[in-house]
């Protein structure tokens, strides 16, 4: 649980994501994406008080089924899940406060 700084080496299936019980944030992006790199400090800052929330960092791109199943079009896209269901979505967040507010909504153990 907690913040991941590396992209997952294997993309989980949509069924695996839908079966998640714990609060989780999916982060879709790419290591070459400038917007993604710029958002990393904001994401880390927001996650500092939410170590119980899972974070799956997924390298997205053409032909990647998980990103398509969530209709991801821009990077980074953060999808906030509770019990495998989308609660909120942030696209290209530019404010740690917005990320923190969404984390609070899914971190029910807090």
Protein Blocks (a to p, Z undefined) as FASTA:
>chain_A
ZZdfbdcfbdcdfklmmmpmbdcddddddfklmklmmmmmmmmmmmmmmmmbccdddddd
ehiaklmmnopabdcdddddeehiafbdcehiabfklmmmmmmmmmmmZZ
